[in-house]
Amino acid sequence: MVVWTDFERSTIENIFSKINYEVVGPAAISRCLIVYPWTQRYFGGFGNLYNAAAIIDNPKVAAHGLVVLKGLELAQKNMDNIKATFADLSKLHSEKLLVDPDNFKLLTDCLAIVVAAELGEDFTAEVHAVFQKFLAVVVASLRKQYY
């Protein structure tokens, strides 16, 4: 079980209160699909993903980015039980979608970059450390079904 300090809880809550989901979600998943093009194989039904402009302008990519952020918000609201909160999502990604679990880490790395850009000076090293801890717990929870 993960232990969260009051500072960590308030920091994660603060991050989610400051970011624009409709900007950060699509930007994070677009960045992931562009920087790590092999991740595109899971999005065959999303249409044109042939280049960066097509990915950035793709409404299905943007919509999925918003879904990802809403999922992270759910984790934020259930920080004491993220593994249970994501149990069904982990099963879906491992058994039905057959997503390589390493891709969760790639996406969260891209998310951290986008959040840093969105928050600017407010994304201090301390805030970054807390956000990385949160994302690591999320990734571990999503990977849980794989083992």
Long-range contacts (C-beta under 8 A, 24 or more apart in sequence): 1-80, 2-79, 2-82, 2-133, 2-137, 4-79, 4-80, 7-130, 8-130, 8-133, 8-134, 9-79, 11-126, 11-127, 11-130, 11-131, 12-76, 12-79, 12-130, 12-131, 12-134, 13-76, 15-115, 15-119, 15-127, 15-131, 16-72, 16-73, 16-76, 18-118, 18-119, 18-122, 19-69, 19-115, 19-118, 19-119, 20-118, 21-66, 21-69, 21-70, 21-73, 22-62, 22-66, 23-118, 24-65, 24-69, 24-111, 24-114, 24-115, 24-118, 25-62, 25-64, 25-65, 25-66, 25-67, 25-68, 25-69, 25-70, 26-56, 26-61, 26-62, 26-65, 26-66, 27-65, 27-114, 28-65, 28-68, 28-69, 28-107, 28-110, 28-111, 28-113, 28-114, 28-115, 29-61, 29-64, 29-65, 29-68, 29-107, 29-110, 30-55, 30-56, 30-58, 30-61, 30-62, 30-65, 31-110, 31-113, 31-114, 32-103, 32-106, 32-107, 32-110, 33-61, 35-106, 35-110, 36-103, 36-106, 39-103, 39-106, 39-107, 42-97, 42-99, 42-103, 68-107, 68-111, 72-111, 72-138, 75-134, 75-137, 75-138, 75-141, 76-134, 79-134, 82-137, 82-138, 82-141, 83-140, 83-141, 83-144, 85-141, 86-138, 86-141, 86-142, 86-144, 87-141, 87-144, 87-145, 89-142, 90-141, 90-142, 90-143, 90-144, 90-145, 90-146, 91-145, 93-142, 93-145, 94-145, 94-146, 95-145, 101-142, 101-143, 101-146, 104-138, 104-139, 104-142, 104-143, 105-139, 108-135, 108-136, 108-138, 108-139, 111-135
